[in-house]
C-alpha cells in the first residue's frame, strides 16, 4: 500500500478543483428543469402543474438509472488510484451499454404516462396533461443515462471541465428551443409543457453526443482503453451492477420519497403542486452544488481507497462535507432573504405565490442538511460502503420524511409548506445517520492500515 502525505490546505484545493466544474455541470442539469419550469409557468398554471406531475414519476426512474451507473465513477476513480488507467475506458464502454438498455426500458414505462398518474390518484385532467408530457420525456431517457455514464468517466479521470462547457451550451440551446416550442414561435405550434419536454429531449441527445465525441477524439484511446476488446467484460459488468444495485436503490428511495411529496401536494390541487414545485426546484438547484462536492468526495475518497490510504479517505470525506455545509449555509441565507423575488421568477399567479413563498422560507433551512447528506453518501460510495448507507436512506426518507409529509401536509391539511418541513426533517435524520456511518467506516479503515493514520 502507498500513503500520500497531504496537508489540509492541499485537500481543500484538490477537492475544490474537482468540485467546482462538476458543481456547475450538475447545476446545469437542473438549470434545464428550472428554465423549463419558469418558462412553462408563464404559459399557465395548468401547464406548470402538468410539467410538475410528469417530473414526479420520471425523476425516480432517472435517478435509479444514474444510481445504477454510479459504479462508473467509483470503479474508475479506484482504478486511477491503483494506476490501472486503461481499465477506466473499459468501465465506461460497459456502462454505456447499461445506460442504453435502462433508458429504453424507462422510456417504455413513460409511454404509459397517463395510466401511471391515474394509478397514483391524480385528477383525470391533470393525469391526461401530465401523461402527455411524460411520454415525450421518455424519448430522451437513453440519452441522459449515457450522458451520465460519460460524465462519470471523464470526471474520474480528471476531465470535469468539458462537462461544464457542454452543459452551458445545452442550456442556451434549451432556452432557444423552449421559446420556439412552448410559445409557438417561428411558425411552430404553441405546445406549452409538452414543448418544454420536447426541447429538453433534444438537448439531452445533444449533451450525450458532445461528451462522447470529446472522449473519443481528445483522449489517447489505447492508454484509456477506449478501443479494442474488453478483457473480462462479463466480470466488469457484474462489478458495475454490484455497485449499481445499492446505489440505484438509494437514489430510488430518496427520489421517490421526494416524488411522494409532489404527489401529496397534487392531492391538494394545482395551486399547491405548482407552489411546491417552485420551492422544490430551488432546493434541487442548490442540491446540485452539493452534488459537485459529493462527486469530489467519491473521486478523492475512491482514489485514496484504491491507493490504500485510510487517513486520506477520512480527510477527503470530511473536508468535502464541511465545505458543502459552509457553502449551503450561505445559499440558504440568500433564499431566506429573497423568497418573494425568487418565487416571481417562476410564476406571477397570486395563488401560486401564496404557496411558494412560505415553502421557500422552509427550504432555506432544509438545503443545508439536504446537501450534507448527499456529500456523505458520496464519501461512503467512494469507500465502497454502499448497502449500509442505502438502509439508512430508507430509514430517513421512508421512515421519517414520507410519513411526516402525509400527516402534516395531507391528514392535517398543512399543504405544501408542511410538506417542505417534512423534507427538512428527513434530511436532518439522513445527515446524522450517514455521518455516524462514515465515521465508523473511517475507523475501520484506520485499524486495517495503521500506517496510514500517521500520514499528514
C-alpha positions as CSV (number, residue, x, y, z in Angstrom):
1,X,0.0,0.0,0.0
2,X,1.1,3.6,-0.7
3,X,0.3,6.5,1.5
4,X,0.3,10.1,0.3
5,X,1.4,12.9,2.7
6,X,-1.1,15.6,2.0
7,X,-1.9,18.7,4.2
8,X,-5.3,20.1,4.9
9,X,-4.9,23.0,2.6
10,X,-3.9,20.7,-0.3
11,X,-7.0,18.5,0.5
12,X,-9.2,21.6,0.2
13,X,-7.5,22.7,-3.1
14,X,-7.9,19.3,-4.7
15,X,-11.5,18.9,-3.6
16,X,-12.5,22.3,-5.0
17,X,-10.5,21.6,-8.2
18,X,-12.8,18.7,-8.8
19,X,-16.0,20.0,-7.2
20,X,-16.3,23.4,-8.9
21,X,-16.6,22.3,-12.6
22,X,-18.7,19.3,-11.5
23,X,-20.9,21.6,-9.5
24,X,-21.5,23.8,-12.5
25,X,-22.2,20.8,-14.7
26,X,-24.6,19.3,-12.2
27,X,-26.3,22.7,-11.7
28,X,-26.6,22.9,-15.5
29,X,-28.6,19.7,-15.5
30,X,-31.1,21.2,-13.1
31,X,-31.0,24.5,-14.7
32,X,-32.6,22.8,-17.7
33,X,-35.5,21.9,-15.4
34,X,-35.5,25.4,-13.8
35,X,-35.8,27.1,-17.2
36,X,-38.5,24.7,-18.3
37,X,-40.4,25.3,-15.0
38,X,-40.1,29.1,-15.3
39,X,-41.0,29.3,-19.0
40,X,-43.8,26.7,-18.6
41,X,-45.2,28.6,-15.7
42,X,-45.6,31.7,-17.9
43,X,-47.8,29.6,-20.2
44,X,-50.3,28.9,-17.4
45,X,-50.9,27.2,-14.0
46,X,-52.3,24.1,-15.6
47,X,-49.2,23.8,-17.9
48,X,-46.9,24.1,-14.9
49,X,-48.9,21.5,-12.9
50,X,-48.7,19.1,-15.9
51,X,-45.0,19.6,-16.1
52,X,-44.5,19.0,-12.4
53,X,-46.6,15.9,-12.4
54,X,-44.6,14.5,-15.4
55,X,-41.4,15.1,-13.5
56,X,-42.6,13.2,-10.4
57,X,-42.6,9.6,-11.8
58,X,-39.8,10.4,-14.3
59,X,-37.2,11.6,-11.7
60,X,-37.2,8.3,-9.7
61,X,-36.6,6.3,-12.8
62,X,-33.9,8.7,-14.0
63,X,-32.1,8.7,-10.6
64,X,-32.5,4.9,-10.4
65,X,-30.6,4.7,-13.7
66,X,-28.0,7.2,-12.7
67,X,-27.5,5.4,-9.4
68,X,-27.1,2.1,-11.3
69,X,-24.3,3.8,-13.3
70,X,-22.5,5.4,-10.3
71,X,-20.2,2.5,-10.2
72,X,-18.6,4.0,-13.3
73,X,-17.4,6.9,-11.1
74,X,-16.3,4.8,-8.2
75,X,-14.6,2.0,-10.1
76,X,-12.8,4.4,-12.4
77,X,-11.6,6.5,-9.5
78,X,-10.3,3.4,-7.7
79,X,-8.6,2.2,-11.0
80,X,-6.9,5.6,-11.4
81,X,-5.7,5.4,-7.7
82,X,-4.3,2.0,-8.4
83,X,-2.6,3.1,-11.6
84,X,-4.9,1.0,-13.9
85,X,-5.6,3.7,-16.4
86,X,-6.8,1.5,-19.3
87,X,-9.5,0.0,-17.1
88,X,-11.3,3.3,-16.9
89,X,-12.3,3.3,-20.6
90,X,-13.4,-0.3,-20.5
91,X,-15.6,0.6,-17.5
92,X,-17.1,3.4,-19.5
93,X,-17.9,1.3,-22.5
94,X,-19.6,-1.3,-20.4
95,X,-21.5,1.4,-18.6
96,X,-22.8,2.9,-21.8
97,X,-24.4,-0.4,-22.7
98,X,-26.1,-0.5,-19.3
99,X,-27.3,3.1,-19.7
100,X,-28.8,2.5,-23.2
101,X,-30.7,-0.6,-22.0
102,X,-32.1,1.0,-18.9
103,X,-33.1,4.1,-20.9
104,X,-35.1,2.1,-23.4
105,X,-36.9,0.3,-20.6
106,X,-37.7,3.5,-18.8
107,X,-38.9,5.1,-22.0
108,X,-41.3,2.3,-22.5
109,X,-42.7,2.9,-19.0
110,X,-43.2,6.6,-19.7
111,X,-45.3,5.7,-22.7
112,X,-48.0,4.7,-20.2
113,X,-47.8,8.2,-18.6
114,X,-51.5,8.9,-18.2
115,X,-52.2,5.5,-16.7
116,X,-49.3,5.9,-14.2
117,X,-50.6,9.3,-13.0
118,X,-54.2,7.9,-12.7
119,X,-52.9,5.0,-10.7
120,X,-51.2,7.4,-8.4
121,X,-54.5,9.1,-7.6
122,X,-54.3,12.2,-9.7
123,X,-57.3,14.0,-11.1
124,X,-58.2,12.9,-14.6
125,X,-57.5,16.2,-16.2
126,X,-54.1,16.5,-14.5
127,X,-53.3,12.9,-15.4
128,X,-54.1,13.5,-19.1
129,X,-52.0,16.6,-19.4
130,X,-49.1,15.3,-17.3
131,X,-49.2,11.9,-19.1
132,X,-48.7,13.6,-22.5
133,X,-45.6,15.4,-21.2
134,X,-44.2,12.2,-19.6
135,X,-44.4,10.3,-23.0
136,X,-42.2,12.9,-24.6
137,X,-39.7,12.9,-21.8
138,X,-39.3,9.1,-22.3
139,X,-37.6,9.5,-25.6
140,X,-34.7,11.3,-24.0
141,X,-34.0,8.9,-21.1
142,X,-31.5,6.7,-23.0
143,X,-29.5,9.9,-23.9
144,X,-29.5,11.3,-20.4
145,X,-28.3,8.0,-18.9
146,X,-25.5,7.6,-21.4
147,X,-24.5,11.2,-20.8
148,X,-24.3,10.4,-17.1
149,X,-22.0,7.4,-17.7
150,X,-19.8,9.6,-19.9
151,X,-19.6,12.4,-17.3
152,X,-18.7,9.9,-14.6
153,X,-15.9,8.5,-16.7
154,X,-14.5,11.9,-17.6
155,X,-14.7,13.3,-14.1
156,X,-12.9,10.2,-12.6
157,X,-10.0,10.8,-15.0
158,X,-9.7,14.5,-14.1
159,X,-11.6,15.9,-17.0
160,X,-14.6,17.6,-15.4
161,X,-14.4,20.9,-17.4
162,X,-15.7,19.5,-20.7
163,X,-19.0,18.5,-19.0
164,X,-19.3,22.1,-17.7
165,X,-18.8,23.5,-21.1
166,X,-21.3,21.2,-22.8
167,X,-23.8,22.0,-20.1
168,X,-23.5,25.7,-20.7
169,X,-24.1,25.2,-24.4
170,X,-27.0,22.8,-23.6
171,X,-28.8,25.4,-21.5
172,X,-28.5,28.1,-24.2
173,X,-29.9,25.6,-26.7
174,X,-32.7,24.7,-24.3
175,X,-33.8,28.3,-23.9
176,X,-34.0,28.8,-27.6
177,X,-36.0,25.6,-28.2
178,X,-38.3,26.4,-25.3
179,X,-39.0,29.8,-26.9
180,X,-40.0,28.0,-30.1
181,X,-42.0,25.0,-28.8
182,X,-43.6,26.3,-25.6
183,X,-44.9,29.6,-27.0
184,X,-45.2,28.7,-30.7
185,X,-42.6,31.0,-32.2
186,X,-41.0,30.7,-35.7
187,X,-44.2,29.1,-37.1
188,X,-44.3,26.2,-34.6
189,X,-47.4,25.3,-32.6
190,X,-47.6,26.5,-29.0
191,X,-47.2,23.3,-27.1
192,X,-46.8,24.5,-23.5
193,X,-45.5,21.8,-21.2
194,X,-45.2,19.3,-24.0
195,X,-43.0,21.8,-25.8
196,X,-40.7,22.1,-22.8
197,X,-40.4,18.3,-22.7
198,X,-39.6,18.2,-26.5
199,X,-36.9,20.8,-26.1
200,X,-35.3,19.0,-23.2
201,X,-35.4,15.7,-25.0
202,X,-33.5,17.2,-28.0
203,X,-31.0,18.8,-25.7
204,X,-30.3,15.5,-23.8
205,X,-29.2,13.9,-27.0
206,X,-27.0,16.8,-27.8
207,X,-25.3,16.6,-24.4
208,X,-24.5,12.9,-24.8
209,X,-23.2,13.2,-28.3
210,X,-21.0,16.1,-27.5
211,X,-19.3,14.5,-24.5
212,X,-18.9,11.1,-26.2
213,X,-17.2,12.7,-29.2
214,X,-14.9,14.6,-26.9
215,X,-13.9,11.4,-25.1
216,X,-13.3,9.5,-28.4
217,X,-11.3,12.2,-30.2
218,X,-9.4,14.0,-27.5
219,X,-8.1,11.2,-25.3
220,X,-5.5,8.5,-26.0
221,X,-7.7,5.6,-27.0
222,X,-5.1,2.9,-26.2
223,X,-4.0,4.4,-22.9
224,X,-7.5,4.8,-21.6
225,X,-8.9,1.6,-23.0
226,X,-11.3,3.3,-25.4
227,X,-11.0,0.8,-28.3
228,X,-10.4,-2.8,-28.8
229,X,-11.8,-5.8,-26.9
230,X,-12.7,-5.6,-23.2
231,X,-11.0,-8.4,-21.2
232,X,-13.3,-9.8,-18.6
233,X,-16.3,-7.8,-19.8
234,X,-18.8,-10.0,-18.1
235,X,-16.9,-9.7,-14.7
236,X,-16.7,-6.0,-15.2
237,X,-20.4,-5.7,-15.9
238,X,-21.1,-7.6,-12.7
239,X,-18.8,-5.3,-10.7
240,X,-20.7,-2.3,-12.1
241,X,-24.0,-3.9,-11.1
242,X,-22.7,-4.8,-7.7
243,X,-22.1,-1.2,-7.0
244,X,-25.2,-0.1,-9.0
245,X,-27.8,-2.1,-7.2
246,X,-27.5,-0.4,-3.8
247,X,-26.7,3.0,-5.4
248,X,-29.7,2.7,-7.7
249,X,-31.9,1.6,-4.7
250,X,-30.6,4.5,-2.6
251,X,-31.3,7.0,-5.4
252,X,-34.7,5.5,-5.8
253,X,-35.5,5.6,-2.1
254,X,-34.6,9.3,-2.0
255,X,-36.1,10.5,-5.3
256,X,-39.3,8.5,-4.8
257,X,-39.7,10.0,-1.4
258,X,-39.4,13.5,-2.8
259,X,-41.8,12.5,-5.6
260,X,-44.3,11.4,-3.0
261,X,-44.1,14.9,-1.6
262,X,-45.1,16.3,-5.0
263,X,-47.9,13.8,-5.3
264,X,-49.2,14.7,-1.9
265,X,-49.2,18.3,-3.0
266,X,-51.1,17.3,-6.1
267,X,-53.9,15.8,-3.9
268,X,-54.5,19.4,-2.6
269,X,-54.9,20.9,-6.1
270,X,-53.0,22.6,-8.9
271,X,-52.0,25.7,-6.9
272,X,-50.4,23.6,-4.1
273,X,-48.4,21.4,-6.5
274,X,-47.3,24.4,-8.6
275,X,-46.2,26.3,-5.5
276,X,-44.4,23.2,-4.1
277,X,-42.7,22.7,-7.4
278,X,-41.2,26.2,-7.2
279,X,-39.7,25.6,-3.8
280,X,-38.7,22.0,-4.7
281,X,-36.9,23.2,-7.8
282,X,-34.9,25.7,-5.8
283,X,-33.9,23.0,-3.3
284,X,-32.9,20.8,-6.1
285,X,-30.9,23.5,-7.8
286,X,-29.0,24.1,-4.5
287,X,-28.5,20.3,-4.2
288,X,-26.6,20.4,-7.5
289,X,-24.0,22.4,-5.7
290,X,-23.8,19.6,-3.1
291,X,-23.5,17.0,-5.8
292,X,-20.3,18.7,-7.0
293,X,-18.9,18.2,-3.6
294,X,-20.3,14.7,-3.5
295,X,-18.6,13.8,-6.8
296,X,-15.4,15.2,-5.5
297,X,-15.8,13.2,-2.3
298,X,-16.5,10.0,-4.2
299,X,-13.5,10.6,-6.6
300,X,-11.0,11.6,-3.9
301,X,-12.1,9.0,-1.4
302,X,-12.1,6.4,-4.1
303,X,-8.6,7.3,-5.2
304,X,-7.4,7.2,-1.6
305,X,-9.1,3.9,-1.1
306,X,-7.5,2.4,-4.2
307,X,-4.2,3.7,-3.1
308,X,-4.6,2.1,0.4
309,X,-4.6,5.5,2.2
310,X,-7.0,5.2,5.1
311,X,-6.2,8.6,6.5
312,X,-6.8,10.1,3.1
313,X,-10.2,8.5,2.9
314,X,-11.3,10.2,6.2
315,X,-9.8,13.6,5.4
316,X,-11.2,13.7,1.8
317,X,-14.7,12.9,3.0
318,X,-14.9,15.3,6.0
319,X,-13.3,18.2,4.1
320,X,-15.9,17.9,1.3
321,X,-18.7,17.6,3.8
322,X,-17.6,20.7,5.8
323,X,-17.1,22.8,2.6
324,X,-20.5,21.8,1.5
325,X,-22.1,22.9,4.8
326,X,-20.4,26.3,4.7
327,X,-21.4,26.9,1.0
328,X,-25.0,25.8,1.5
329,X,-25.4,27.9,4.6
330,X,-24.6,31.0,2.6
331,X,-27.1,29.9,-0.2
332,X,-29.8,29.2,2.4
333,X,-29.4,32.7,3.8
334,X,-30.0,34.1,0.3
335,X,-33.2,32.0,-0.1
336,X,-34.4,33.3,3.3
337,X,-33.8,36.9,2.3
338,X,-35.4,36.8,-1.2
339,X,-38.3,34.4,-1.1
340,X,-40.8,36.6,-3.0
341,X,-38.3,37.7,-5.6
342,X,-37.4,34.1,-6.3
343,X,-41.0,32.9,-6.4
344,X,-41.8,35.6,-9.0
345,X,-39.2,34.1,-11.3
346,X,-41.5,31.1,-11.7
347,X,-45.0,32.5,-11.7
348,X,-47.0,35.7,-11.4
349,X,-50.2,33.9,-10.3
350,X,-51.1,35.2,-6.8
351,X,-52.4,31.8,-5.7
352,X,-49.2,30.0,-6.6
353,X,-47.1,32.8,-5.0
354,X,-49.1,32.4,-1.7
355,X,-48.0,28.8,-1.5
356,X,-44.4,29.2,-2.9
357,X,-43.2,31.9,-0.6
358,X,-43.6,30.1,2.7
359,X,-42.3,26.9,1.1
360,X,-39.1,28.8,0.1
361,X,-38.6,30.1,3.7
362,X,-38.7,26.5,5.0
363,X,-36.4,25.3,2.1
364,X,-33.8,28.0,3.1
365,X,-33.1,25.9,6.2
366,X,-33.6,22.5,4.6
367,X,-30.9,23.0,1.9
368,X,-28.0,22.6,4.4
369,X,-28.8,19.1,5.8
370,X,-30.0,18.0,2.3
371,X,-26.7,18.9,0.8
372,X,-24.5,17.5,3.6
373,X,-26.3,14.1,3.5
374,X,-25.6,14.0,-0.3
375,X,-21.9,14.6,0.2
376,X,-21.7,12.0,3.0
377,X,-23.3,9.5,0.7
378,X,-20.7,10.3,-2.0
379,X,-17.9,9.7,0.5
380,X,-19.3,6.3,1.5
381,X,-19.7,5.4,-2.2
382,X,-16.0,6.2,-2.7
383,X,-15.1,3.8,0.1
384,X,-17.2,1.1,-1.3
385,X,-19.7,1.2,1.6
386,X,-23.0,1.2,-0.2
387,X,-25.5,-1.3,1.2
388,X,-25.5,0.0,4.8
389,X,-25.9,3.6,3.6
390,X,-28.8,2.5,1.5
391,X,-30.5,1.1,4.5
392,X,-30.0,4.4,6.3
393,X,-31.6,6.3,3.4
394,X,-34.7,4.0,3.8
395,X,-35.0,5.0,7.5
396,X,-34.5,8.7,6.9
397,X,-36.7,9.2,3.9
398,X,-39.4,6.5,4.1
399,X,-39.4,6.0,7.8
400,X,-39.4,9.8,8.7
401,X,-40.0,12.1,5.7
402,X,-42.8,10.5,3.9
403,X,-45.0,9.6,7.0
404,X,-44.3,13.1,8.3
405,X,-45.3,14.7,5.0
406,X,-48.5,12.7,4.8
407,X,-49.6,13.5,8.3
408,X,-48.6,17.2,8.3
409,X,-49.4,18.0,4.7
410,X,-52.4,15.8,3.9
411,X,-54.1,14.5,7.0
412,X,-53.8,17.8,8.9
413,X,-54.2,19.9,5.8
414,X,-51.0,21.8,6.1
415,X,-50.3,21.7,2.4
416,X,-47.1,22.4,0.6
417,X,-45.3,24.4,3.4
418,X,-45.7,21.5,5.8
419,X,-44.5,19.1,3.1
420,X,-41.4,21.2,2.8
421,X,-40.9,20.9,6.6
422,X,-41.2,17.2,6.3
423,X,-38.3,17.3,3.8
424,X,-36.2,19.2,6.4
425,X,-36.9,16.5,9.0
426,X,-35.9,13.7,6.7
427,X,-32.7,15.3,5.6
428,X,-31.6,16.1,9.1
429,X,-32.0,12.4,10.1
430,X,-30.2,11.3,6.9
431,X,-27.2,13.6,7.7
432,X,-26.9,12.3,11.2
433,X,-27.1,8.6,10.3
434,X,-24.7,8.9,7.3
435,X,-22.3,10.9,9.4
436,X,-22.1,8.3,12.0
437,X,-21.7,5.6,9.4
438,X,-18.8,7.4,7.6
439,X,-17.1,7.8,11.0
440,X,-17.4,4.1,11.6
441,X,-16.0,3.3,8.1
442,X,-13.0,5.6,8.6
443,X,-12.2,3.9,12.0
444,X,-12.3,0.5,10.4
445,X,-10.0,1.6,7.5
446,X,-7.6,3.2,10.0
447,X,-7.4,-0.1,12.0
448,X,-6.9,-2.1,8.9
449,X,-4.0,0.1,7.7
450,X,-2.4,1.6,10.8
451,X,0.4,3.2,8.8
452,X,-2.0,5.5,7.0
453,X,-3.0,7.1,10.3
454,X,0.4,8.8,10.6
455,X,0.2,10.5,7.2
456,X,-0.2,14.2,7.3
